[in-house]
Amino acid sequence: MEMTKQERLEKLLNAYSHHYDIYRDVKVEGGEYPASAIYYLRDENYLINKKHVLSAVENHEYVYFYLTEHLDAATLAQQIEISRNDGLGRIRPHKEHMSSMVSLVILAVTIDPEAKELIKK
């Protein structure tokens, strides 16, 4: 039996949930997503004890999940723009900030050839 998009999303979110904080029914400026995931890692090096932090770095990732029956180039471009704008708006650079990534995961039954070319870019 074929899995539905929602079942596939649940399986994917289960895999992400081991290292990411999962949020459901996420509303962002310009749209909404059935789920998003946020990853945060802080790595510190100490001198003698934890009171004396020698160096620290932080890494973040913001993942947006989008479900659709059919993905065309216009919808893909729109979802990229919405997720990028929201993800970039969450980034707060500071001296210990090492990296931040914004990712978009789309689950679609069919994809237009134009959308496939846009994905390759």
VOBA-1610 file (N, C-alpha, C; in pm, whole numbers, padded with zeros to 5 digits, always signed):
BEGIN
Met+00084-00119+00000Met+00000+00000+00000Met+00089+00125+00000Glu+00055+00218-00083Glu+00129+00344-00098Glu+00108+00434+00024Met+00216+00495+00071Met+00205+00588+00184Met+00151+00723+00135Thr+00070+00787+00218Thr+00021+00920+00184Thr+00131+01022+00214Lys+00112+01144+00164Lys+00209+01251+00193Lys+00218+01276+00343Gln+00104+01272+00410Gln+00102+01297+00555Gln+00178+01188+00629Glu+00163+01063+00588Glu+00236+00953+00651Glu+00386+00967+00627Arg+00423+01007+00506Arg+00564+01030+00475Arg+00620+01144+00560Leu+00540+01249+00575Leu+00582+01362+00658Leu+00604+01316+00802Glu+00514+01237+00855Glu+00527+01189+00993Glu+00653+01105+01009Lys+00681+01022+00912Lys+00802+00939+00917Lys+00928+01027+00913Leu+00926+01127+00828Leu+01038+01220+00816Leu+01056+01301+00944Leu+00947+01350+01001Leu+00954+01427+01125Leu+01004+01340+01241Asn+00967+01214+01240Asn+01016+01123+01343Asn+01169+01113+01336Ala+01223+01105+01216Ala+01369+01099+01199Ala+01434+01230+01244Tyr+01374+01342+01210Tyr+01428+01473+01249Tyr+01419+01494+01400Ser+01318+01437+01464Ser+01291+01467+01605Ser+01402+01424+01700His+01496+01343+01655His+01605+01301+01741His+01704+01413+01769His+01716+01508+01677His+01812+01618+01694His+01751+01757+01676Tyr+01628+01764+01632Tyr+01562+01891+01603Tyr+01439+01908+01692Asp+01404+02033+01718Asp+01277+02064+01783Asp+01174+02077+01671Ile+01063+02003+01681Ile+00961+01999+01578Ile+00845+02090+01618Tyr+00797+02169+01523Tyr+00682+02257+01544Tyr+00578+02226+01437Arg+00451+02221+01477Arg+00342+02188+01385Arg+00263+02313+01347Asp+00202+02308+01229Asp+00116+02416+01180Asp+00181+02552+01198Val+00293+02571+01131Val+00375+02691+01146Val+00326+02799+01050Lys+00290+02913+01106Lys+00248+03027+01024Lys+00365+03124+01015Val+00400+03162+00893Val+00506+03259+00869Val+00449+03367+00780Glu+00520+03478+00771Glu+00473+03586+00686Glu+00471+03538+00540Gly+00354+03539+00481Gly+00339+03498+00341Gly+00290+03356+00321Gly+00277+03278+00428Gly+00229+03141+00411Gly+00231+03063+00540Glu+00210+02933+00525Glu+00217+02845+00641Glu+00265+02708+00597Tyr+00320+02636+00694Tyr+00377+02503+00670Tyr+00317+02404+00768Pro+00299+02279+00728Pro+00245+02180+00822Pro+00342+02152+00937Ala+00471+02178+00912Ala+00570+02156+01019Ala+00698+02230+00987Ser+00775+02254+01092Ser+00911+02305+01076Ser+00996+02241+01184Ala+01126+02244+01162Ala+01219+02184+01258Ala+01334+02282+01280Ile+01378+02293+01403Ile+01488+02384+01436Ile+01597+02306+01508Tyr+01718+02323+01460Tyr+01836+02258+01518Tyr+01925+02365+01579Tyr+01975+02336+01698Tyr+02066+02428+01766Tyr+02178+02347+01829Leu+02301+02386+01802Leu+02417+02320+01862Leu+02513+02427+01912Arg+02553+02413+02034Arg+02654+02501+02091Arg+02769+02414+02139Asp+02888+02445+02093Asp+03007+02370+02131Asp+03101+02465+02204Glu+03145+02424+02321Glu+03232+02509+02402Glu+03361+02437+02437Asn+03468+02511+02444Asn+03597+02462+02492Asn+03629+02539+02620Tyr+03670+02466+02721Tyr+03693+02525+02852Tyr+03840+02528+02889Leu+03871+02621+02975Leu+04004+02630+03034Leu+03985+02598+03183Ile+04029+02487+03226Ile+04021+02436+03363Ile+03880+02389+03399Asn+03779+02478+03396Asn+03642+02438+03430Asn+03542+02516+03345Lys+03415+02486+03361Lys+03311+02548+03279Lys+03292+02696+03302Lys+03346+02748+03408Lys+03338+02892+03434Lys+03429+02971+03341His+03529+02906+03286His+03626+02973+03202His+03615+02920+03058Val+03523+02978+02982Val+03501+02935+02844Val+03612+02993+02758Leu+03687+02905+02695Leu+03797+02947+02609Leu+03743+02991+02472Ser+03653+02911+02417Ser+03590+02946+02290Ser+03455+02874+02281Ala+03367+02927+02199Ala+03236+02866+02179Ala+03189+02897+02038Val+03116+02803+01978Val+03055+02824+01847Val+02912+02773+01851Glu+02827+02839+01775Glu+02687+02799+01765Glu+02651+02774+01620Asn+02574+02666+01598Asn+02523+02632+01465Asn+02372+02619+01474His+02303+02670+01372His+02158+02665+01367His+02114+02613+01231Glu+01999+02545+01230Glu+01935+02511+01102Glu+01786+02525+01121Tyr+01722+02585+01021Tyr+01578+02604+01020Tyr+01524+02530+00898Val+01438+02430+00922Val+01386+02346+00815Val+01235+02367+00807Tyr+01186+02388+00685Tyr+01044+02407+00660Tyr+00995+02292+00573Phe+00881+02233+00609Phe+00824+02120+00535Phe+00697+02166+00464Tyr+00688+02134+00335Tyr+00574+02176+00254Tyr+00519+02054+00180Leu+00387+02037+00182Leu+00321+01925+00114Leu+00235+01977+00001Thr+00239+01909-00114Thr+00155+01947-00227Thr+00133+01826-00317Glu+00023+01826-00388Glu-00002+01719-00486Glu+00089+01738-00607His+00091+01862-00657His+00168+01890-00778His+00255+02013-00754Leu+00383+02003-00785Leu+00475+02114-00766Leu+00512+02174-00901Asp+00478+02302-00917Asp+00518+02374-01039Asp+00625+02475-01002Ala+00687+02533-01104Ala+00799+02624-01082Ala+00759+02747-01001Ala+00640+02801-01027Ala+00595+02921-00956Ala+00577+02893-00807Thr+00515+02780-00774Thr+00495+02743-00634Thr+00629+02718-00566Leu+00720+02650-00636Leu+00852+02625-00581Leu+00925+02755-00550Ala+00925+02847-00645Ala+00991+02976-00625Ala+00929+03051-00508Gln+00797+03046-00498Gln+00728+03113-00388Gln+00766+03052-00254Gln+00768+02919-00244Gln+00802+02852-00119Gln+00948+02875-00080Ile+01036+02879-00178Ile+01176+02910-00150Ile+01187+03050-00090Glu+01119+03145-00151Glu+01124+03284-00104Glu+01067+03298+00037Ile+00952+03235+00063Ile+00889+03246+00195Ile+00977+03183+00303Ser+01027+03062+00278Ser+01109+02995+00379Ser+01242+03068+00399Arg+01301+03117+00291Arg+01427+03191+00301Arg+01408+03318+00385Asn+01303+03394+00356Asn+01279+03518+00431Asn+01256+03492+00579Asp+01177+03390+00611Asp+01152+03361+00752Asp+01279+03309+00820Gly+01351+03219+00754Gly+01474+03165+00812Gly+01579+03271+00834Leu+01601+03356+00735Leu+01700+03462+00749Leu+01661+03561+00858Gly+01531+03579+00877Gly+01483+03668+00983Gly+01510+03615+01123Arg+01534+03486+01135Arg+01562+03424+01265Arg+01710+03430+01303Ile+01796+03457+01208Ile+01940+03453+01233Ile+01983+03578+01310Arg+02052+03556+01420Arg+02103+03664+01504Arg+02255+03647+01518Pro+02332+03702+01424Pro+02478+03686+01430Pro+02538+03751+01556His+02637+03686+01612His+02713+03738+01724His+02850+03672+01719Lys+02937+03703+01813Lys+03076+03659+01803Lys+03092+03507+01810Glu+02996+03435+01864Glu+03006+03289+01872Glu+02925+03218+01763His+02857+03295+01679His+02777+03238+01572His+02869+03185+01462Met+02858+03056+01433Met+02942+02996+01330Met+02866+02982+01198Ser+02745+02925+01204Ser+02669+02907+01080Ser+02521+02896+01109Ser+02444+02928+01008Ser+02299+02908+01009Ser+02259+02861+00870Met+02171+02763+00865Met+02122+02711+00737Met+01970+02717+00736Val+01916+02745+00619Val+01772+02743+00600Val+01744+02638+00492Ser+01658+02542+00526Ser+01628+02432+00434Ser+01479+02424+00410Leu+01443+02381+00290Leu+01304+02360+00252Leu+01289+02217+00202Val+01198+02142+00265Val+01171+02004+00223Val+01030+02001+00167Ile+01018+01961+00040Ile+00888+01956-00025Ile+00855+01811-00058Leu+00736+01769-00016Leu+00685+01637-00051Leu+00574+01658-00153Ala+00596+01610-00276Ala+00500+01628-00385Ala+00480+01495-00457Val+00361+01476-00509Val+00331+01355-00586Val+00389+01368-00726Thr+00369+01484-00788Thr+00424+01509-00922Thr+00497+01644-00924Ile+00594+01654-01015Ile+00674+01776-01028Ile+00687+01813-01175Asp+00661+01941-01205Asp+00680+01993-01341Asp+00827+01987-01380Pro+00856+01969-01509Pro+00996+01973-01554Pro+01065+02106-01522Glu+00991+02217-01530Glu+01049+02348-01498Glu+01089+02355-01351Ala+01008+02296-01264Ala+01038+02293-01121Ala+01163+02207-01096Lys+01176+02097-01169Lys+01294+02013-01155Lys+01421+02090-01191Glu+01414+02170-01296Glu+01530+02251-01337Glu+01563+02355-01230Leu+01460+02414-01172Leu+01481+02513-01066Leu+01544+02447-00943Ile+01503+02325-00912Ile+01560+02252-00798Ile+01709+02226-00822Lys+01746+02192-00944Lys+01887+02165-00978Lys+01974+02288-00956Lys+01918+02408-00975Lys+01993+02531-00957Lys+02020+02553-00810
//
